[in-house]
Amino acid sequence: MKAYVFPGQGAQFVGMGKDLYENVPQAKELFEKANEILGFRITDLMFNGTDEDLKQTKVTQPAIFLHSVILAKSLGDDFKPEMVAGHSLGEFSALVAAGALSFEDGLRLVAARANAMQKACELNPSTMAAVLGLADEKVEEICASIDGVVVAANYNCPGQLVISGANEAIDAACEALKAAGAKRALKLPVGGAFHSPLMEPARVELEAAIEATTVSQPICAVYQNVDAKPYTDPAQIKKNLVAQLTAPVRWTQTVQNMVADGVSSFVELGPGKVLQGLVNKIAKDIPAESKQSL
């Protein structure tokens, strides 16, 4: 069985999608439609902007979504997923690729998500930190002991977990984690505490947009971040999308569940090879040639 996986924020790079735009007529048409929907020429920033341009949440999230989804659509009849999943933002890409969301609705939701998250970041100064070399349970235990909001946010692969929370709580957690033997506990250059309770204002705002959007039954199971389980029911997919903003991304468990359910190859669609690296560390029994990025 073949699984397609879609990356999240952080995978962006200047020039992403340019080859598609210049060489695939359908891709150019979709990129231009995106410029119209967003109300600004995101393609100019993607193809010829600066790293700083692409770091803006309102640009980053739609840019990665567009590159991923248009790449999937450019495969035409060769795109035959038997299961899909996306990391955080990538879940929206996965849902569009699997036919649960239209291209237009998916882009509008991603833009709404980016704006809601940006506003939530401005309300509560907060950040995230990468923790390497400690068991998930130990990281959870230490986070729970810290005064203030700090939680496990991204279970990326065994021994690699991202925590999220208020600035002072993150600082305190990093010191405690290093004292407990973490190889690294390093703050990330992000503007807020994604996938934590501090995203509650964004969750409330996005819930209204998701409820007003049509979600169809996908062509294959979509493994969603909140519990790493496969879904095809539109009502449940909506609930999980809403919950995703304040819940952790269970990527380790997602890949493990996909392997247990029979996946024999993973293909990453989108900018970079971040997920390929994580899948290599999680799905060690699957041959390396069966894990690729497009």
C-alpha positions in Angstrom: 0.0 0.0 0.0 1.2 3.5 -0.8 0.9 6.4 1.5 1.3 10.1 0.6 2.4 12.5 3.3 2.4 16.3 3.3 4.7 18.6 5.2 3.9 21.5 7.6 5.3 24.9 8.5 9.1 25.1 8.3 9.5 23.3 5.0 9.3 26.4 2.9 12.1 27.8 0.7 12.5 30.6 -1.9 11.7 29.2 -5.4 9.3 26.5 -4.2 6.8 25.6 -6.9 8.4 27.7 -9.6 9.2 24.7 -11.9 5.5 23.6 -11.6 4.3 27.0 -12.5 6.6 27.3 -15.6 6.2 23.8 -16.9 2.7 22.5 -16.0 -0.2 24.5 -17.5 -2.7 23.2 -14.9 -0.4 24.1 -12.1 0.0 27.7 -13.5 -3.8 28.0 -13.6 -4.1 26.9 -10.0 -1.4 29.2 -8.8 -3.1 32.1 -10.5 -6.4 31.1 -9.0 -4.7 31.1 -5.6 -3.4 34.7 -6.2 -7.0 35.8 -6.9 -8.4 34.0 -3.8 -5.8 35.3 -1.4 -5.9 38.9 -2.8 -2.1 39.2 -3.2 0.4 37.5 -5.5 1.7 34.8 -3.3 3.6 33.4 -6.3 5.9 36.4 -6.4 6.9 35.8 -2.8 7.2 32.0 -3.3 9.3 32.2 -6.5 11.3 35.4 -6.0 10.8 36.7 -2.4 13.1 36.5 0.6 13.4 34.1 3.5 11.8 36.8 5.6 8.8 37.1 3.2 8.2 33.4 3.5 8.5 33.3 7.3 5.3 35.4 7.6 2.6 33.0 8.8 0.1 34.4 6.4 2.5 33.6 3.5 4.2 30.4 4.9 1.0 28.3 5.4 -0.7 29.0 2.1 2.6 28.7 0.2 3.4 25.2 1.6 -0.2 24.1 1.0 -0.2 25.3 -2.6 3.1 23.6 -3.4 2.0 20.4 -1.9 -1.5 20.3 -3.4 -0.6 21.5 -6.8 2.2 18.9 -6.9 -0.3 16.2 -6.1 -2.7 17.4 -8.8 0.1 17.6 -11.3 0.6 13.8 -11.0 -2.8 13.3 -12.6 -3.8 9.6 -12.9 -0.5 8.6 -11.2 -1.7 10.0 -7.9 -3.4 6.9 -6.4 -3.2 7.2 -2.6 -4.3 4.3 -0.4 -3.8 6.4 2.7 -2.7 10.0 3.4 -1.6 12.2 6.3 -0.2 15.6 6.8 2.0 17.2 9.6 0.0 20.0 11.2 -0.8 22.4 8.3 -0.1 19.4 6.0 -3.3 17.8 7.1 -5.2 20.4 5.0 -3.1 19.5 2.0 -3.8 15.8 2.6 -7.5 16.5 2.8 -7.6 18.4 -0.5 -5.4 15.8 -2.2 -7.8 13.0 -1.0 -10.8 14.9 -2.3 -12.3 15.7 1.1 -11.9 19.5 0.5 -12.0 21.4 -2.7 -8.8 23.3 -3.7 -10.6 26.6 -3.2 -12.1 25.7 0.2 -8.8 24.2 1.4 -6.9 27.4 0.5 -9.5 29.6 2.2 -9.3 27.5 5.4 -5.5 27.6 5.4 -5.5 31.4 4.9 -8.1 31.7 7.8 -6.0 29.4 9.9 -2.9 31.4 9.3 -4.6 34.7 10.2 -6.2 33.3 13.3 -3.0 31.8 14.5 -1.1 35.1 13.9 -3.7 36.9 16.0 -3.5 34.4 18.8 0.3 34.7 18.8 0.0 38.5 19.2 -2.4 38.0 22.2 0.0 35.7 24.1 3.8 36.1 23.7 4.8 32.5 23.3 7.2 30.1 21.5 8.2 26.5 20.9 11.4 24.4 21.6 12.8 21.2 20.2 13.8 18.5 22.6 16.2 15.8 21.6 17.3 12.6 23.4 14.6 12.1 26.0 11.7 9.7 26.1 8.3 11.3 25.4 7.0 10.3 28.8 9.9 12.1 30.5 9.3 15.3 28.5 5.6 15.2 29.4 6.4 14.7 33.0 8.8 17.6 33.2 6.4 19.9 31.3 3.6 19.0 33.8 5.9 20.1 36.6 6.6 23.6 35.2 4.6 26.6 36.5 2.9 28.1 33.5 1.6 26.8 30.1 4.0 24.4 28.5 3.0 21.2 26.7 4.2 18.5 24.3 3.2 19.8 20.8 4.8 17.7 18.1 5.7 14.0 18.5 8.0 14.0 15.5 9.9 10.7 15.9 11.3 8.7 18.8 13.7 11.0 20.7 12.5 14.2 19.0 9.6 16.1 20.5 8.7 19.8 20.2 7.2 21.6 23.3 5.0 24.7 23.1 4.0 27.3 25.6 4.5 30.7 27.2 8.0 32.2 26.9 9.0 31.9 30.6 7.5 28.4 30.9 9.4 27.3 27.9 12.7 28.7 29.3 12.1 26.9 32.6 11.2 23.7 30.8 14.3 23.8 28.6 16.6 24.1 31.7 14.8 21.3 33.5 14.9 19.1 30.4 18.7 19.6 29.9 19.2 18.9 33.6 17.3 15.6 33.1 19.6 14.5 30.3 18.2 16.0 27.1 20.8 16.2 24.3 19.3 19.5 23.3 16.4 21.7 24.4 16.5 24.6 22.0 14.0 27.3 21.3 12.7 27.5 17.7 12.4 30.7 15.6 8.6 30.7 15.6 6.1 33.4 16.5 3.9 31.5 18.9 2.9 28.4 20.9 1.3 26.3 18.1 -0.6 23.2 19.2 -1.0 24.4 22.8 -3.9 25.8 24.9 -2.6 29.3 24.0 -4.1 28.7 20.5 -7.6 28.6 21.9 -8.6 32.0 20.4 -7.5 30.7 17.0 -9.4 27.4 17.5 -12.6 29.3 18.2 -12.2 31.5 15.2 -11.3 28.6 12.8 -14.2 26.4 14.1 -16.7 28.8 12.5 -14.9 28.7 9.2 -14.6 24.9 9.2 -18.3 24.4 10.2 -19.3 26.6 7.2 -17.1 24.5 4.8 -18.3 21.4 2.9 -16.2 18.3 3.7 -16.8 15.3 1.4 -15.8 11.7 2.0 -12.2 11.3 0.9 -11.1 8.7 -1.7 -8.9 7.0 1.0 -8.4 7.1 4.8 -6.9 10.3 6.2 -4.8 9.8 9.3 -5.4 12.9 11.4 -3.0 14.5 13.9 -5.2 14.6 17.0 -5.2 10.8 17.6 -3.2 9.4 14.6 -6.2 7.3 13.5 -7.7 7.0 10.0 -10.9 8.8 9.1 -13.3 9.0 6.2 -16.4 10.4 7.9 -16.8 14.1 7.0 -18.3 15.1 10.4 -15.5 13.5 12.3 -12.9 15.0 10.0 -14.3 18.4 10.8 -14.2 17.8 14.6 -10.6 16.7 14.4 -9.5 19.7 12.2 -11.0 22.0 14.8 -9.3 20.2 17.7 -6.0 20.1 15.9 -5.0 23.7 16.7 -4.8 23.2 20.5 -3.9 19.5 20.4 -0.5 17.9 19.8 0.6 16.6 16.4 1.0 12.8 16.9 3.3 12.2 13.9 5.2 9.3 15.4 2.0 7.4 16.2 0.5 8.3 12.8 3.4 6.7 10.9 3.4 3.7 13.2 -0.3 3.2 12.7 0.1 3.5 8.9 2.8 0.9 8.9 0.6 -1.4 11.1 -2.2 -0.9 8.7 -0.1 -2.2 5.8 1.7 0.7 4.1 4.7 -0.4 2.1 5.9 2.9 0.7 5.8 6.6 1.7 5.9 9.5 -0.8 6.3 13.0 0.6 4.6 15.7 -1.6 5.7 19.3 -0.9 8.7 21.4 -0.3 11.8 19.8 1.4 12.4 16.4 2.8 11.5 16.9 6.5 8.9 14.2 6.7 11.1 11.7 4.7 13.7 12.1 7.5 11.2 11.5 10.2 9.6 8.5 8.5 13.0 7.0 8.1 13.5 7.1 11.8 10.0 5.8 12.6 9.4 3.2 9.9 12.8 1.5 10.1 11.5 -1.8 8.7 10.5 -0.3 5.4 13.3 -0.1 2.8 14.8 3.3 2.2 14.0 3.2 -1.5 10.3 3.0 -0.6 10.5 6.4 1.1 10.9 9.3 -1.2 10.1 13.0 -1.7 8.8 14.6 -4.8 
